[in-house]
Amino acid sequence: MMITANNQWRYFLTAIQFFTRIPVHLKHFDEADLNKSTRFFPLVGILVGAVGAVVFWLSDILLPLEIAVLLSMAATILLTGAFHEDGLADAVDGLGGGWSREQVLTIMVDSRIGSYGAVGLLLVLLTKYQALSYQTAAFIPASIIAGHALSRLCAVLVMFTQSYVKSEGKSKPLATQLNLTELSIATFFGLIPLAFLDMKFLAALVPVAMVCLWFSVKIRTRIGGYTGDCLGAMQQLTEVAFYVGLLASATLITKL
């Protein structure tokens, strides 16, 4: 039992090391550990979201709400090294500028950002900022934590339902195959932050499900599966969909 606990802790540290800039010292790196760390991606989201929530809470004491939101966004971007934002820009460039499967994958590998990627990234960040800024201050920290966890669960669902389609390039496969146990663990961590939100706002899951399904179908149709960039794009798109859903739910409740 103790060995199993040690293994789980190593998998979690591997996920932190790969998806954040938090300094983690592992004596030995095994690609198999990276594969097994998939179950903890939403837990890393909780950690990243918690940092953003704390930064917002502290900033909101002395600064306008809008500035506090910007600082919280900056904190999460710095903590992850813009890992997911970079994936979003690359994926949008590839899907927007490529016609064939090969063209899409080639563009995604290109480290330069194109017009599609720049516009897509700008729109997602602006929408995220606006959607959070229109919420009440007391509600924002829980929203940030839930958004980061849930969006990473959506990326895990892509990995569970689709195949990795690129064997070469800057991104390596994160998991060759997820089993039901790993998916269950990821689902638990991805959904548990929702328990801290009012049940009335669970309607925000509707746009998340719609975006997740839409983007899953798009990448399956266009390239036959997912790449690392597609996972980053899924995380960003479903996170902003969640915040927009929360805002729409709050607006609907006030009008009823």
Phi and psi in degrees as a GROMACS rama.xvg file:
@    title "Ramachandran Plot"
@    xaxis  label "Phi"
@    yaxis  label "Psi"
@TYPE xy
-65.5821  -38.4056  MET-2
-63.9615  -41.7432  ILE-3
-61.594  -43.4905  THR-4
-61.2719  -41.3993  ALA-5
-63.5723  -39.2321  ASN-6
-64.3579  -44.0964  ASN-7
-61.363  -40.3316  GLN-8
-64.868  -38.4323  TRP-9
-66.6263  -38.9673  ARG-10
-64.5648  -40.6791  TYR-11
-64.7906  -43.7488  PHE-12
-63.8418  -35.7002  LEU-13
-62.8554  -41.7992  THR-14
-63.5074  -41.7107  ALA-15
-63.3188  -43.8898  ILE-16
-63.2176  -38.4534  GLN-17
-81.1247  -34.1743  PHE-18
-106.512  -1.16438  PHE-19
-136.601  173.619  THR-20
-97.5879  10.5193  ARG-21
-66.993  125.311  ILE-22
-67.6712  116.051  PRO-23
-125.191  129.05  VAL-24
-103.233  115.716  HIS-25
-116.434  128.395  LEU-26
-62.1087  -40.427  LYS-27
-134.776  134.838  HIS-28
-105.43  128.721  PHE-29
-124.885  127.818  ASP-30
-58.4587  -28.7353  GLU-31
-64.1173  -33.0932  ALA-32
-65.8918  -37.0872  ASP-33
-64.0083  -41.09  LEU-34
-60.5331  -45.1004  ASN-35
-74.2044  -18.359  LYS-36
-74.1563  -8.31047  SER-37
-53.1587  -36.8908  THR-38
-59.791  -21.9603  ARG-39
-102.858  7.9799  PHE-40
-58.5328  -46.6661  PHE-41
-63.798  -31.446  PRO-42
-66.1136  -38.0478  LEU-43
-61.9839  -36.9059  VAL-44
-61.3294  -40.2382  GLY-45
-61.0512  -42.758  ILE-46
-63.3189  -47.9828  LEU-47
-63.6626  -44.3263  VAL-48
-63.3845  -36.5401  GLY-49
-64.0393  -39.0078  ALA-50
-63.5481  -45.319  VAL-51
-61.7034  -38.5911  GLY-52
-66.0726  -41.65  ALA-53
-65.2304  -43.2404  VAL-54
-61.4721  -42.3185  VAL-55
-62.6428  -47.3765  PHE-56
-59.7752  -43.5508  TRP-57
-69.2655  -41.3258  LEU-58
-68.0631  -35.5042  SER-59
-68.319  -15.5425  ASP-60
-67.1881  -38.3178  ILE-61
-116.478  -16.854  LEU-62
-116.979  160.727  LEU-63
-59.2567  152.161  PRO-64
-56.0359  -41.5415  LEU-65
-62.1111  -39.3957  GLU-66
-68.3908  -38.4232  ILE-67
-62.5284  -38.9187  ALA-68
-63.709  -45.0346  VAL-69
-60.9803  -42.1138  LEU-70
-67.0599  -36.1648  LEU-71
-67.0769  -39.6049  SER-72
-64.1188  -42.8174  MET-73
-62.2848  -38.3952  ALA-74
-63.4324  -43.6963  ALA-75
-69.4712  -34.5795  THR-76
-67.2421  -42.459  ILE-77
-64.8406  -39.1159  LEU-78
-66.2138  -33.1932  LEU-79
-98.8622  -3.73577  THR-80
67.0983  30.0193  GLY-81
54.2782  31.734  ALA-82
-60.5447  -48.2687  PHE-83
-77.1105  -35.6653  HIS-84
-62.4998  -38.8325  GLU-85
-64.0791  -40.7796  ASP-86
-62.8613  -40.3962  GLY-87
-60.4127  -48.3243  LEU-88
-61.1659  -43.7061  ALA-89
-65.5831  -42.2075  ASP-90
-65.8669  -41.9031  ALA-91
-66.5169  -39.6296  VAL-92
-59.2732  -46.6077  ASP-93
-66.3709  -47.9261  GLY-94
-71.1794  -29.5426  LEU-95
-82.9467  -34.266  GLY-96
-101.718  -15.1428  GLY-97
-98.8694  142.386  GLY-98
-97.073  -49.2745  TRP-99
-93.0175  168.184  SER-100
-58.9103  -43.2486  ARG-101
-65.0401  -40.2754  GLU-102
-64.1903  -42.3435  GLN-103
-60.4835  -46.9211  VAL-104
-67.6535  -37.2198  LEU-105
-64.5807  -43.1158  THR-106
-65.7433  -38.0074  ILE-107
-61.7482  -34.6697  MET-108
-72.0804  -27.4378  VAL-109
-61.6384  126.28  ASP-110
-73.7959  -16.0046  SER-111
-77.6404  146.528  ARG-112
-96.7915  133.722  ILE-113
-100.602  -174.833  GLY-114
-65.188  -40.7135  SER-115
-61.9717  -45.6199  TYR-116
-65.1288  -42.3433  GLY-117
-63.6026  -45.7582  ALA-118
-65.5137  -44.2989  VAL-119
-61.4744  -45.6624  GLY-120
-63.7527  -43.5459  LEU-121
-61.8858  -44.7825  LEU-122
-64.6875  -41.2354  LEU-123
-65.7211  -44.5171  VAL-124
-66.1824  -41.6799  LEU-125
-64.9725  -41.8635  LEU-126
-64.7716  -40.6812  THR-127
-61.3663  -45.4622  LYS-128
-62.1283  -45.8351  TYR-129
-66.7285  -43.6533  GLN-130
-62.9749  -38.4598  ALA-131
-74.4349  -36.9974  LEU-132
-66.833  -25.4649  SER-133
-87.0138  -2.4572  TYR-134
-87.8312  161.751  GLN-135
-72.8086  146.455  THR-136
-57.8789  -39.4944  ALA-137
-66.814  -22.6359  ALA-138
-91.1672  -19.5184  PHE-139
-66.0379  -45.885  ILE-140
-56.0564  -46.4031  PRO-141
-64.7238  -34.7497  ALA-142
-64.2355  -42.3321  SER-143
-63.7857  -45.7231  ILE-144
-63.1981  -46.2084  ILE-145
-64.0301  -39.8116  ALA-146
-63.2367  -42.0482  GLY-147
-69.6298  -38.4055  HIS-148
-70.8561  -47.9623  ALA-149
-64.181  -40.7913  LEU-150
-65.692  -33.8893  SER-151
-73.1705  -29.2278  ARG-152
-63.9646  -38.7511  LEU-153
-61.4  -37.7237  CYS-154
-65.5405  -38.9251  ALA-155
-63.775  -38.5321  VAL-156
-61.936  -35.9835  LEU-157
-62.8626  -43.246  VAL-158
-65.4129  -31.0423  MET-159
-76.4157  -33.1762  PHE-160
-99.867  -13.6348  THR-161
-130.212  172.516  GLN-162
-107.568  149.631  SER-163
-72.2032  133.462  TYR-164
-112.591  1.32297  VAL-165
-127.279  118.875  LYS-166
-95.2949  -12.8069  SER-167
-129.471  161.6  GLU-168
118.78  -170.102  GLY-169
-75.7094  -19.9059  LYS-170
-105.859  134.227  SER-171
-104.242  153.379  LYS-172
-62.126  134.702  PRO-173
-86.0024  -31.4796  LEU-174
-154.5  126.464  ALA-175
-73.3359  -32.5994  THR-176
-164.572  134.167  GLN-177
-101.246  139.885  LEU-178
-97.5055  174.552  ASN-179
-65.7858  -32.5798  LEU-180
-64.3877  -45.6704  THR-181
-64.1032  -39.8318  GLU-182
-65.165  -37.7439  LEU-183
-64.571  -41.9006  SER-184
-63.7854  -45.9212  ILE-185
-62.0025  -39.8526  ALA-186
-64.4846  -39.972  THR-187
-59.6677  -50.9124  PHE-188
-69.9547  -28.6139  PHE-189
-73.6461  -28.4825  GLY-190
-102.914  -22.2304  LEU-191
-58.4554  -35.2233  ILE-192
-64.2986  -20.0531  PRO-193
-65.3231  -20.9811  LEU-194
-65.2205  -19.6928  ALA-195
-91.8347  1.93336  PHE-196
-102.596  154.445  LEU-197
-63.6136  137.283  ASP-198
-56.8706  -25.7854  MET-199
-64.24  -21.1646  LYS-200
-96.4199  6.45686  PHE-201
-68.5944  -12.6201  LEU-202
-62.7138  -18.498  ALA-203
-64.7282  -15.6533  ALA-204
-70.3878  -20.4037  LEU-205
-63.556  -53.8293  VAL-206
-64.094  -30.4923  PRO-207
-62.9121  -46.4623  VAL-208
-63.2401  -39.1258  ALA-209
-65.6994  -45.3463  MET-210
-67.0361  -41.2422  VAL-211
-61.4574  -44.8893  CYS-212
-67.2768  -43.6764  LEU-213
-60.5119  -48.2212  TRP-214
-71.4107  -33.3192  PHE-215
-62.1262  -44.3061  SER-216
-65.8  -39.6612  VAL-217
-61.9345  -48.9297  LYS-218
-71.4358  -31.9318  ILE-219
-66.0718  -39.6582  ARG-220
-71.4796  -42.0308  THR-221
-79.0102  -42.9894  ARG-222
-126.759  -0.320535  ILE-223
80.4793  14.3408  GLY-224
163.857  -150.8  GLY-225
-127.121  159.855  TYR-226
-122.991  174.936  THR-227
-59.5817  -37.5107  GLY-228
-64.1356  -36.9872  ASP-229
-64.809  -36.0883  CYS-230
-65.7713  -41.9084  LEU-231
-62.3755  -40.9408  GLY-232
-64.7401  -42.283  ALA-233
-61.1642  -41.8672  MET-234
-60.7181  -47.2461  GLN-235
-66.9094  -43.9109  GLN-236
-66.847  -42.0201  LEU-237
-76.3594  -28.3664  THR-238
-63.9693  -48.5114  GLU-239
-68.4193  -32.2843  VAL-240
-63.7594  -36.136  ALA-241
-65.9583  -44.5583  PHE-242
-65.0101  -40.7523  TYR-243
-64.4728  -39.7811  VAL-244
-62.9386  -40.3157  GLY-245
-62.05  -43.0432  LEU-246
-65.6217  -42.5483  LEU-247
-64.7917  -39.5165  ALA-248
-64.0045  -43.7341  SER-249
-63.1093  -41.3294  ALA-250
-64.9264  -40.7902  THR-251
-65.6744  -39.9202  LEU-252
-64.0717  -39.7895  ILE-253
-68.6343  -23.095  THR-254
-90.9994  -12.67  LYS-255
